[in-house]
Amino acid sequence: YNRTESMDASSREWLGSGNPDTLISDISIPVGHGGVSAGWRAELSAAATHVKKGDPHQAGYAVHSFSLSYKPVSVKGFEASVTLDNAFNKLAMNGKGVPLSGRTVSLYTRYQW
């Protein structure tokens, strides 16, 4: 959970650089006994209510991502995963008005020795 508020001390005006309230939930559940797990991540952000005068309003959003990860027991230190970020291709802006990435598929491999 993140909450940031900024106000100009002299003018008592809200600054546009603060981020809205944001909650991130990340869940990973093992699937069977073969080192496979399924994951879900949700990033929930409230609308930016305290914005500088003249700046555009930033609506709240909910972005969901899903993943499958494989960590074989026989190969210590190896991990492979595939992730579907922004699964529902939600068009959203962060607290600074920058668009979030659309639907993205990523493949990761890692070996640690």
N, CA, C and O atoms as a GROMACS GRO file, in nm:
protein
  452
    1TYR      N    1   0.084  -0.118   0.000
    1TYR     CA    2   0.000   0.000   0.000
    1TYR      C    3   0.088   0.123   0.000
    1TYR      O    4   0.188   0.129   0.072
    2ASN      N    5   0.053   0.222  -0.080
    2ASN     CA    6   0.129   0.347  -0.087
    2ASN      C    7   0.034   0.465  -0.081
    2ASN      O    8  -0.068   0.468  -0.150
    3ARG      N    9   0.067   0.562   0.003
    3ARG     CA   10  -0.011   0.685   0.011
    3ARG      C   11   0.086   0.802   0.019
    3ARG      O   12   0.169   0.808   0.110
    4THR      N   13   0.077   0.893  -0.078
    4THR     CA   14   0.164   1.009  -0.083
    4THR      C   15   0.080   1.133  -0.107
    4THR      O   16   0.000   1.136  -0.201
    5GLU      N   17   0.097   1.235  -0.024
    5GLU     CA   18   0.028   1.362  -0.044
    5GLU      C   19   0.131   1.474  -0.035
    5GLU      O   20   0.221   1.471   0.049
    6SER      N   21   0.118   1.572  -0.123
    6SER     CA   22   0.211   1.685  -0.124
    6SER      C   23   0.134   1.815  -0.134
    6SER      O   24   0.041   1.828  -0.214
    7MET      N   25   0.173   1.912  -0.052
    7MET     CA   26   0.107   2.042  -0.053
    7MET      C   27   0.213   2.151  -0.041
    7MET      O   28   0.309   2.138   0.035
    8ASP      N   29   0.195   2.258  -0.118
    8ASP     CA   30   0.283   2.374  -0.109
    8ASP      C   31   0.255   2.443   0.024
    8ASP      O   32   0.142   2.483   0.050
    9ALA      N   33   0.357   2.457   0.108
    9ALA     CA   34   0.338   2.513   0.242
    9ALA      C   35   0.294   2.659   0.240
    9ALA      O   36   0.217   2.701   0.326
   10SER      N   37   0.340   2.736   0.143
   10SER     CA   38   0.305   2.879   0.142
   10SER      C   39   0.169   2.906   0.078
   10SER      O   40   0.091   2.986   0.130
   11SER      N   41   0.138   2.840  -0.034
   11SER     CA   42   0.010   2.867  -0.102
   11SER      C   43  -0.102   2.774  -0.057
   11SER      O   44  -0.218   2.800  -0.086
   12ARG      N   45  -0.068   2.667   0.014
   12ARG     CA   46  -0.164   2.565   0.059
   12ARG      C   47  -0.235   2.500  -0.060
   12ARG      O   48  -0.349   2.455  -0.047
   13GLU      N   49  -0.167   2.494  -0.176
   13GLU     CA   50  -0.222   2.432  -0.296
   13GLU      C   51  -0.161   2.292  -0.311
   13GLU      O   52  -0.042   2.272  -0.286
   14TRP      N   53  -0.246   2.196  -0.352
   14TRP     CA   54  -0.196   2.060  -0.373
   14TRP      C   55  -0.100   2.058  -0.489
   14TRP      O   56  -0.122   2.125  -0.591
   15LEU      N   57   0.007   1.982  -0.475
   15LEU     CA   58   0.105   1.967  -0.582
   15LEU      C   59   0.066   1.848  -0.668
   15LEU      O   60   0.015   1.748  -0.617
   16GLY      N   61   0.090   1.858  -0.795
   16GLY     CA   62   0.052   1.752  -0.887
   16GLY      C   63   0.149   1.635  -0.892
   16GLY      O   64   0.126   1.542  -0.969
   17SER      N   65   0.254   1.636  -0.814
   17SER     CA   66   0.355   1.531  -0.823
   17SER      C   67   0.328   1.412  -0.730
   17SER      O   68   0.400   1.313  -0.737
   18GLY      N   69   0.228   1.421  -0.644
   18GLY     CA   70   0.199   1.310  -0.553
   18GLY      C   71   0.132   1.195  -0.625
   18GLY      O   72   0.068   1.214  -0.728
   19ASN      N   73   0.146   1.076  -0.571
   19ASN     CA   74   0.082   0.957  -0.628
   19ASN      C   75  -0.048   0.928  -0.555
   19ASN      O   76  -0.056   0.950  -0.434
   20PRO      N   77  -0.150   0.878  -0.626
   20PRO     CA   78  -0.273   0.840  -0.558
   20PRO      C   79  -0.252   0.714  -0.473
   20PRO      O   80  -0.152   0.644  -0.488
   21ASP      N   81  -0.347   0.686  -0.384
   21ASP     CA   82  -0.341   0.564  -0.304
   21ASP      C   83  -0.334   0.443  -0.397
   21ASP      O   84  -0.412   0.433  -0.492
   22THR      N   85  -0.240   0.352  -0.369
   22THR     CA   86  -0.220   0.235  -0.454
   22THR      C   87  -0.204   0.112  -0.366
   22THR      O   88  -0.132   0.114  -0.266
   23LEU      N   89  -0.271   0.004  -0.405
   23LEU     CA   90  -0.260  -0.124  -0.336
   23LEU      C   91  -0.216  -0.228  -0.438
   23LEU      O   92  -0.275  -0.239  -0.546
   24ILE      N   93  -0.112  -0.305  -0.405
   24ILE     CA   94  -0.064  -0.411  -0.493
   24ILE      C   95  -0.075  -0.543  -0.418
   24ILE      O   96  -0.025  -0.557  -0.306
   25SER      N   97  -0.142  -0.640  -0.482
   25SER     CA   98  -0.158  -0.773  -0.425
   25SER      C   99  -0.090  -0.873  -0.518
   25SER      O  100  -0.112  -0.871  -0.639
   26ASP      N  101  -0.007  -0.960  -0.462
   26ASP     CA  102   0.068  -1.057  -0.541
   26ASP      C  103   0.051  -1.194  -0.478
   26ASP      O  104   0.089  -1.215  -0.363
   27ILE      N  105  -0.008  -1.288  -0.552
   27ILE     CA  106  -0.035  -1.422  -0.500
   27ILE      C  107   0.027  -1.525  -0.593
   27ILE      O  108   0.013  -1.516  -0.714
   28SER      N  109   0.096  -1.624  -0.535
   28SER     CA  110   0.154  -1.734  -0.612
   28SER      C  111   0.112  -1.865  -0.547
   28SER      O  112   0.128  -1.883  -0.426
   29ILE      N  113   0.057  -1.956  -0.627
   29ILE     CA  114   0.005  -2.082  -0.574
   29ILE      C  115   0.074  -2.199  -0.645
   29ILE      O  116   0.074  -2.204  -0.768
   30PRO      N  117   0.133  -2.293  -0.569
   30PRO     CA  118   0.195  -2.410  -0.632
   30PRO      C  119   0.090  -2.495  -0.705
   30PRO      O  120  -0.022  -2.511  -0.657
   31VAL      N  121   0.128  -2.548  -0.821
   31VAL     CA  122   0.041  -2.635  -0.899
   31VAL      C  123   0.107  -2.772  -0.904
   31VAL      O  124   0.206  -2.791  -0.975
   32GLY      N  125   0.055  -2.867  -0.829
   32GLY     CA  126   0.115  -3.000  -0.824
   32GLY      C  127   0.245  -2.999  -0.746
   32GLY      O  128   0.270  -2.911  -0.664
   33HIS      N  129   0.328  -3.101  -0.773
   33HIS     CA  130   0.455  -3.116  -0.700
   33HIS      C  131   0.576  -3.104  -0.792
   33HIS      O  132   0.687  -3.137  -0.750
   34GLY      N  133   0.558  -3.057  -0.914
   34GLY     CA  134   0.668  -3.053  -1.012
   34GLY      C  135   0.742  -2.922  -1.019
   34GLY      O  136   0.820  -2.902  -1.113
   35GLY      N  137   0.723  -2.830  -0.925
   35GLY     CA  138   0.794  -2.704  -0.928
   35GLY      C  139   0.724  -2.595  -1.006
   35GLY      O  140   0.783  -2.490  -1.034
   36VAL      N  141   0.598  -2.617  -1.044
   36VAL     CA  142   0.521  -2.519  -1.121
   36VAL      C  143   0.432  -2.440  -1.025
   36VAL      O  144   0.373  -2.496  -0.933
   37SER      N  145   0.424  -2.309  -1.048
   37SER     CA  146   0.332  -2.226  -0.969
   37SER      C  147   0.263  -2.127  -1.061
   37SER      O  148   0.319  -2.083  -1.161
   38ALA      N  149   0.140  -2.093  -1.025
   38ALA     CA  150   0.060  -1.994  -1.099
   38ALA      C  151   0.048  -1.870  -1.012
   38ALA      O  152   0.033  -1.879  -0.891
   39GLY      N  153   0.056  -1.755  -1.076
   39GLY     CA  154   0.051  -1.630  -1.001
   39GLY      C  155  -0.049  -1.531  -1.055
   39GLY      O  156  -0.085  -1.534  -1.173
   40TRP      N  157  -0.094  -1.444  -0.968
   40TRP     CA  158  -0.185  -1.335  -1.003
   40TRP      C  159  -0.138  -1.211  -0.928
   40TRP      O  160  -0.106  -1.218  -0.810
   41ARG      N  161  -0.134  -1.098  -0.998
   41ARG     CA  162  -0.094  -0.971  -0.938
   41ARG      C  163  -0.198  -0.867  -0.978
   41ARG      O  164  -0.235  -0.856  -1.094
   42ALA      N  165  -0.244  -0.792  -0.880
   42ALA     CA  166  -0.339  -0.684  -0.904
   42ALA      C  167  -0.280  -0.554  -0.853
   42ALA      O  168  -0.231  -0.547  -0.740
   43GLU      N  169  -0.285  -0.451  -0.934
   43GLU     CA  170  -0.244  -0.317  -0.893
   43GLU      C  171  -0.367  -0.229  -0.900
   43GLU      O  172  -0.420  -0.202  -1.008
   44LEU      N  173  -0.413  -0.185  -0.784
   44LEU     CA  174  -0.535  -0.106  -0.773
   44LEU      C  175  -0.498   0.034  -0.729
   44LEU      O  176  -0.431   0.052  -0.627
   45SER      N  177  -0.540   0.133  -0.806
   45SER     CA  178  -0.504   0.271  -0.776
   45SER      C  179  -0.629   0.356  -0.771
   45SER      O  180  -0.715   0.349  -0.860
   46ALA      N  181  -0.639   0.438  -0.668
   46ALA     CA  182  -0.752   0.530  -0.656
   46ALA      C  183  -0.731   0.648  -0.751
   46ALA      O  184  -0.620   0.672  -0.798
   47ALA      N  185  -0.837   0.719  -0.778
   47ALA     CA  186  -0.826   0.840  -0.860
   47ALA      C  187  -0.740   0.943  -0.787
   47ALA      O  188  -0.743   0.950  -0.664
   48ALA      N  189  -0.666   1.021  -0.862
   48ALA     CA  190  -0.585   1.128  -0.803
   48ALA      C  191  -0.678   1.245  -0.772
   48ALA      O  192  -0.722   1.316  -0.862
   49THR      N  193  -0.708   1.264  -0.644
   49THR     CA  194  -0.803   1.369  -0.605
   49THR      C  195  -0.734   1.500  -0.573
   49THR      O  196  -0.796   1.606  -0.583
   50HIS      N  197  -0.609   1.495  -0.534
   50HIS     CA  198  -0.537   1.617  -0.499
   50HIS      C  199  -0.441   1.651  -0.612
   50HIS      O  200  -0.325   1.611  -0.610
   51VAL      N  201  -0.490   1.724  -0.709
   51VAL     CA  202  -0.406   1.762  -0.823
   51VAL      C  203  -0.393   1.914  -0.829
   51VAL      O  204  -0.480   1.987  -0.782
   52LYS      N  205  -0.284   1.958  -0.886
   52LYS     CA  206  -0.257   2.100  -0.901
   52LYS      C  207  -0.364   2.163  -0.991
   52LYS      O  208  -0.410   2.100  -1.086
   53LYS      N  209  -0.402   2.286  -0.962
   53LYS     CA  210  -0.502   2.356  -1.044
   53LYS      C  211  -0.456   2.358  -1.189
   53LYS      O  212  -0.340   2.390  -1.218
   54GLY      N  213  -0.547   2.324  -1.280
   54GLY     CA  214  -0.516   2.324  -1.422
   54GLY      C  215  -0.464   2.192  -1.475
   54GLY      O  216  -0.463   2.171  -1.597
   55ASP      N  217  -0.422   2.101  -1.387
   55ASP     CA  218  -0.376   1.970  -1.432
   55ASP      C  219  -0.496   1.880  -1.458
   55ASP      O  220  -0.598   1.893  -1.390
   56PRO      N  221  -0.486   1.787  -1.555
   56PRO     CA  222  -0.599   1.699  -1.583
   56PRO      C  223  -0.623   1.600  -1.468
   56PRO      O  224  -0.529   1.562  -1.398
   57HIS      N  225  -0.747   1.560  -1.451
   57HIS     CA  226  -0.786   1.462  -1.349
   57HIS      C  227  -0.735   1.324  -1.392
   57HIS      O  228  -0.744   1.288  -1.509
   58GLN      N  229  -0.681   1.247  -1.299
   58GLN     CA  230  -0.634   1.112  -1.326
   58GLN      C  231  -0.730   1.012  -1.262
   58GLN      O  232  -0.741   1.007  -1.139
   59ALA      N  233  -0.798   0.934  -1.346
   59ALA     CA  234  -0.893   0.835  -1.295
   59ALA      C  235  -0.819   0.720  -1.228
   59ALA      O  236  -0.701   0.697  -1.255
   60GLY      N  237  -0.887   0.648  -1.140
   60GLY     CA  238  -0.831   0.529  -1.079
   60GLY      C  239  -0.828   0.414  -1.179
   60GLY      O  240  -0.888   0.423  -1.286
   61TYR      N  241  -0.759   0.307  -1.144
   61TYR     CA  242  -0.751   0.193  -1.235
   61TYR      C  243  -0.724   0.065  -1.157
   61TYR      O  244  -0.684   0.068  -1.041
   62ALA      N  245  -0.748  -0.048  -1.225
   62ALA     CA  246  -0.715  -0.180  -1.174
   62ALA      C  247  -0.648  -0.256  -1.288
   62ALA      O  248  -0.709  -0.277  -1.393
   63VAL      N  249  -0.524  -0.298  -1.268
   63VAL     CA  250  -0.449  -0.371  -1.370
   63VAL      C  251  -0.416  -0.509  -1.314
   63VAL      O  252  -0.365  -0.521  -1.203
   64HIS      N  253  -0.447  -0.614  -1.393
   64HIS     CA  254  -0.425  -0.752  -1.349
   64HIS      C  255  -0.320  -0.819  -1.437
   64HIS      O  256  -0.317  -0.799  -1.559
   65SER      N  257  -0.233  -0.898  -1.374
   65SER     CA  258  -0.130  -0.973  -1.445
   65SER      C  259  -0.133  -1.118  -1.397
   65SER      O  260  -0.167  -1.146  -1.282
   66PHE      N  261  -0.097  -1.210  -1.486
   66PHE     CA  262  -0.096  -1.352  -1.455
   66PHE      C  263   0.039  -1.411  -1.495
   66PHE      O  264   0.102  -1.364  -1.589
   67SER      N  265   0.082  -1.515  -1.422
   67SER     CA  266   0.211  -1.576  -1.454
   67SER      C  267   0.212  -1.725  -1.426
   67SER      O  268   0.133  -1.775  -1.345
   68LEU      N  269   0.301  -1.795  -1.494
   68LEU     CA  270   0.333  -1.935  -1.467
   68LEU      C  271   0.484  -1.942  -1.447
   68LEU      O  272   0.560  -1.886  -1.526
   69SER      N  273   0.526  -2.009  -1.343
   69SER     CA  274   0.668  -2.018  -1.310
   69SER      C  275   0.706  -2.164  -1.292
   69SER      O  276   0.628  -2.244  -1.240
   70TYR      N  277   0.828  -2.198  -1.334
   70TYR     CA  278   0.877  -2.335  -1.322
   70TYR      C  279   1.015  -2.333  -1.258
   70TYR      O  280   1.108  -2.273  -1.312
   71LYS      N  281   1.028  -2.400  -1.144
   71LYS     CA  282   1.155  -2.417  -1.074
   71LYS      C  283   1.176  -2.567  -1.054
   71LYS      O  284   1.128  -2.624  -0.956
   72PRO      N  285   1.248  -2.631  -1.146
   72PRO     CA  286   1.265  -2.776  -1.134
   72PRO      C  287   1.348  -2.814  -1.012
   72PRO      O  288   1.447  -2.748  -0.979
   73VAL      N  289   1.307  -2.919  -0.947
   73VAL     CA  290   1.378  -2.966  -0.828
   73VAL      C  291   1.515  -3.023  -0.868
   73VAL      O  292   1.611  -3.013  -0.792
   74SER      N  293   1.523  -3.083  -0.987
   74SER     CA  294   1.647  -3.149  -1.031
   74SER      C  295   1.757  -3.051  -1.075
   74SER      O  296   1.874  -3.090  -1.079
   75VAL      N  297   1.722  -2.927  -1.108
   75VAL     CA  298   1.822  -2.828  -1.152
   75VAL      C  299   1.818  -2.711  -1.054
   75VAL      O  300   1.741  -2.617  -1.072
   76LYS      N  301   1.902  -2.718  -0.952
   76LYS     CA  302   1.903  -2.615  -0.849
   76LYS      C  303   1.948  -2.480  -0.907
   76LYS      O  304   2.048  -2.473  -0.979
   77GLY      N  305   1.876  -2.374  -0.874
   77GLY     CA  306   1.911  -2.240  -0.917
   77GLY      C  307   1.848  -2.196  -1.048
   77GLY      O  308   1.864  -2.081  -1.088
   78PHE      N  309   1.775  -2.286  -1.117
   78PHE     CA  310   1.712  -2.251  -1.245
   78PHE      C  311   1.566  -2.215  -1.224
   78PHE      O  312   1.496  -2.277  -1.144
   79GLU      N  313   1.521  -2.115  -1.296
   79GLU     CA  314   1.380  -2.076  -1.294
   79GLU      C  315   1.342  -2.022  -1.431
   79GLU      O  316   1.419  -1.949  -1.493
   80ALA      N  317   1.223  -2.057  -1.477
   80ALA     CA  318   1.169  -2.003  -1.602
   80ALA      C  319   1.025  -1.960  -1.574
   80ALA      O  320   0.953  -2.027  -1.500
   81SER      N  321   0.985  -1.849  -1.633
   81SER     CA  322   0.848  -1.804  -1.613
   81SER      C  323   0.798  -1.728  -1.735
   81SER      O  324   0.876  -1.670  -1.811
   82VAL      N  325   0.668  -1.729  -1.751
   82VAL     CA  326   0.601  -1.650  -1.854
   82VAL      C  327   0.498  -1.565  -1.782
   82VAL      O  328   0.426  -1.613  -1.695
   83THR      N  329   0.491  -1.437  -1.820
   83THR     CA  330   0.403  -1.342  -1.753
   83THR      C  331   0.318  -1.268  -1.855
   83THR      O  332   0.369  -1.224  -1.959
   84LEU      N  333   0.191  -1.255  -1.826
   84LEU     CA  334   0.099  -1.174  -1.906
   84LEU      C  335   0.065  -1.052  -1.822
   84LEU      O  336  -0.020  -1.058  -1.733
   85ASP      N  337   0.132  -0.940  -1.850
   85ASP     CA  338   0.109  -0.815  -1.776
   85ASP      C  339  -0.007  -0.739  -1.840
   85ASP      O  340  -0.026  -0.742  -1.961
   86ASN      N  341  -0.084  -0.670  -1.755
   86ASN     CA  342  -0.200  -0.593  -1.801
   86ASN      C  343  -0.287  -0.682  -1.890
   86ASN      O  344  -0.315  -0.648  -2.004
   87ALA      N  345  -0.329  -0.795  -1.835
   87ALA     CA  346  -0.398  -0.900  -1.910
   87ALA      C  347  -0.522  -0.851  -1.984
   87ALA      O  348  -0.553  -0.902  -2.092
   88PHE      N  349  -0.593  -0.755  -1.929
   88PHE     CA  350  -0.717  -0.707  -1.992
   88PHE      C  351  -0.694  -0.581  -2.074
   88PHE      O  352  -0.789  -0.514  -2.114
   89ASN      N  353  -0.566  -0.549  -2.100
   89ASN     CA  354  -0.526  -0.435  -2.184
   89ASN      C  355  -0.592  -0.305  -2.139
   89ASN      O  356  -0.645  -0.229  -2.221
   90LYS      N  357  -0.589  -0.281  -2.009
   90LYS     CA  358  -0.652  -0.162  -1.950
   90LYS      C  359  -0.573  -0.037  -1.986
   90LYS      O  360  -0.452  -0.031  -1.963
   91LEU      N  361  -0.640   0.063  -2.042
   91LEU     CA  362  -0.578   0.192  -2.070
   91LEU      C  363  -0.585   0.273  -1.942
   91LEU      O  364  -0.693   0.308  -1.895
   92ALA      N  365  -0.469   0.304  -1.886
   92ALA     CA  366  -0.465   0.377  -1.759
   92ALA      C  367  -0.343   0.467  -1.756
   92ALA      O  368  -0.246   0.446  -1.828
   93MET      N  369  -0.350   0.569  -1.672
   93MET     CA  370  -0.240   0.663  -1.654
   93MET      C  371  -0.193   0.655  -1.510
   93MET      O  372  -0.275   0.639  -1.419
   94ASN      N  373  -0.063   0.665  -1.488
   94ASN     CA  374  -0.014   0.668  -1.350
   94ASN      C  375  -0.041   0.807  -1.291
   94ASN      O  376  -0.097   0.893  -1.358
   95GLY      N  377  -0.001   0.828  -1.167
   95GLY     CA  378  -0.030   0.953  -1.098
   95GLY      C  379   0.033   1.076  -1.162
   95GLY      O  380  -0.010   1.188  -1.135
   96LYS      N  381   0.133   1.056  -1.244
   96LYS     CA  382   0.200   1.168  -1.311
   96LYS      C  383   0.147   1.190  -1.453
   96LYS      O  384   0.198   1.276  -1.525
   97GLY      N  385   0.044   1.114  -1.492
   97GLY     CA  386  -0.016   1.130  -1.624
   97GLY      C  387   0.053   1.054  -1.736
   97GLY      O  388   0.025   1.079  -1.853
   98VAL      N  389   0.144   0.963  -1.702
   98VAL     CA  390   0.214   0.883  -1.802
   98VAL      C  391   0.135   0.754  -1.826
   98VAL      O  392   0.099   0.686  -1.730
   99PRO      N  393   0.106   0.719  -1.953
   99PRO     CA  394   0.029   0.596  -1.979
   99PRO      C  395   0.105   0.472  -1.933
   99PRO      O  396   0.226   0.462  -1.949
  100LEU      N  397   0.030   0.377  -1.876
  100LEU     CA  398   0.088   0.248  -1.839
  100LEU      C  399   0.102   0.162  -1.965
  100LEU      O  400   0.031   0.185  -2.063
  101SER      N  401   0.192   0.066  -1.962
  101SER     CA  402   0.209  -0.024  -2.076
  101SER      C  403   0.082  -0.104  -2.098
  101SER      O  404   0.011  -0.137  -2.003
  102GLY      N  405   0.053  -0.135  -2.223
  102GLY     CA  406  -0.061  -0.219  -2.256
  102GLY      C  407  -0.028  -0.365  -2.228
  102GLY      O  408   0.068  -0.396  -2.158
  103ARG      N  409  -0.110  -0.455  -2.283
  103ARG     CA  410  -0.090  -0.598  -2.261
  103ARG      C  411   0.050  -0.637  -2.312
  103ARG      O  412   0.088  -0.602  -2.424
  104THR      N  413   0.123  -0.709  -2.228
  104THR     CA  414   0.260  -0.749  -2.260
  104THR      C  415   0.283  -0.893  -2.216
  104THR      O  416   0.244  -0.931  -2.106
  105VAL      N  417   0.346  -0.972  -2.301
  105VAL     CA  418   0.386  -1.108  -2.264
  105VAL      C  419   0.538  -1.110  -2.250
  105VAL      O  420   0.609  -1.064  -2.340
  106SER      N  421   0.586  -1.163  -2.138
  106SER     CA  422   0.730  -1.168  -2.112
  106SER      C  423   0.771  -1.310  -2.075
  106SER      O  424   0.698  -1.380  -2.005
  107LEU      N  425   0.887  -1.350  -2.122
  107LEU     CA  426   0.945  -1.479  -2.088
  107LEU      C  427   1.077  -1.453  -2.017
  107LEU      O  428   1.164  -1.383  -2.068
  108TYR      N  429   1.090  -1.510  -1.898
  108TYR     CA  430   1.211  -1.491  -1.817
  108TYR      C  431   1.276  -1.626  -1.790
  108TYR      O  432   1.208  -1.725  -1.764
  109THR      N  433   1.407  -1.628  -1.796
  109THR     CA  434   1.482  -1.744  -1.748
  109THR      C  435   1.593  -1.692  -1.658
  109THR      O  436   1.647  -1.583  -1.679
  110ARG      N  437   1.626  -1.772  -1.559
  110ARG     CA  438   1.728  -1.731  -1.464
  110ARG      C  439   1.800  -1.855  -1.414
  110ARG      O  440   1.738  -1.958  -1.388
  111TYR      N  441   1.930  -1.842  -1.402
  111TYR     CA  442   2.009  -1.949  -1.342
  111TYR      C  443   2.105  -1.886  -1.243
  111TYR      O  444   2.184  -1.799  -1.279
  112GLN      N  445   2.099  -1.930  -1.120
  112GLN     CA  446   2.184  -1.876  -1.015
  112GLN      C  447   2.274  -1.988  -0.963
  112GLN      O  448   2.227  -2.094  -0.925
  113TRP      N  449   2.403  -1.961  -0.962
  113TRP     CA  450   2.497  -2.062  -0.913
  113TRP      C  451   2.577  -2.010  -0.798
  113TRP      O  452   2.661  -2.082  -0.744
   0.00000   0.00000   0.00000
